[in-house]
Amino acid sequence: MSAFSLAVKGTWDRTKKYLNRLLKEDYILVLESAGERGVEALQADTPKRTGLTAASWHYKIEKSNGLITIVWENDNKTYQGDVIVLLLQYGHGTGRGTYVHGRDFINPAIQPIFDSIAEDVWKVVIDG
């Protein structure tokens, strides 16, 4: 039979400090900044005929069941209720029987924002 012993020195100060930073939700400011930068990037990269679709981007931050999500939305719709950015992104049929191919403009516009969110939030939570 073997014996095992473990001794720990120190305090919980760093852990408590980390958890208190999470409770303060300082990272919400980072998410709001990311939301705004995302809107700017999406507006800049949205194909423009009249500019209405590009101007119709906004974001919201949702909290649910311990998760926080940034949602980017575009409210410009056709008279039938179809979201125009989805038609531009994925393509669509026309009333004359032809097909307009989509163009992936959303993912390239928003990817740099995604890349920075985790790093920026981590800095706030760890560094304060």
N, C-alpha and C positions, 0 to 999 in steps of 0.2 A: 504494500500500500504506500502511495506517495502522498506527501503533504504539499499544499500550495498556500502561499501567503502573498498578500498584496498590500502594500502600504501606499497611501496617496497623501501628498503634501500640497498645500495651496488652498485657494478659495474659489468660490463660484462667481467672483466679481465680474470676470470677463463674460461669462455666460449670461449673467443677469443683465449686464450692459447691452449685449447683443439682443436679448429678448425684449428689453425695454425699447430699443430702437425699432424693433418690428412693431411693437404696440403703438408707438407714436405715429406710424404710417408716414414718415418723412419721404418714403419712396413714392408716394402718390404724386409729389411734385415732379419726379422724374417721369412718371407715366403721363402726366398732363403735358409735359414738354414733348414727349415722344408722340402723343396724340396730335399736337399742333404741327410738329415737323412732318408727321405722316400726311396730314391734310395738305400741307404745302407741297409735298412731293407728289401726291396724287393729283392735285390741281395742275401742277406743272406738266405732268406726263399724260394727262387725259386728252385724247384727241379733241380738237376744237373746231366746231363749225360756227356755232353761235357763242360758245363759251358758257352756256347755261349748265351743261353737265359738269364741266370742270369746277364751276362755282358752287355746285350743290354738294360738295364733300363736307362732312363733319365727323366728329368722333364723340364717343362717350366711354366712360369708365364704369364698368359694372362690377359689383361685389355680390357674390353668391356662394354660400357654403364654404367659406374660407378661400375662395378663388377670386382673383381680380383679373379682369379681362378688359383690354382696349378693343373697342369695336369701331371700325371706320365704316361709314354709311354714305350712300349717295341717294338723294331723294328725287332726282330727275327721272320721270317716267313717261312712257308713251301714253297716248290717250286710252290705250287698252290696259294700262297698269303695269307694263313691263319695265323693269329697271334698265335704263339705257346703258349704263356702264357694263352690265352683264352681256348685253347684245354686242357691244363693242369688243369686250374681252373674249367672248366665246364664239361669236358669229351668229348670224340669224338669216332666216329666209325673208324674202321680200314679198310684197303683194303681187308681184309680176312673175313669180315662180323662179327667181334666181336666188343665189345664196351669196351672202357677203361673209367672207372669212373673218374670223376674229383676230385680234392682235393682243398679245400678252403685254399689257402696259402696267397692270396693277402690281404684279409680283416684282418686277425690277424696280419699281418706284418705292415699294414699301420694304424690301429686303434689308437695305441699310439701316432702317429704323429698327427692325427686328434684331439685327445684329448688335445694335447699341443698347437695347433695353436691358438685357440681362447684366451686361457689364456695368451700366450706370446704376441700376438698382443695387447690385452687389456692393459697389463703392459706397453708396449711401448707408447701407445696412452695416457694413463692416467698419468703414472709416468714420462714419458719423458725419 
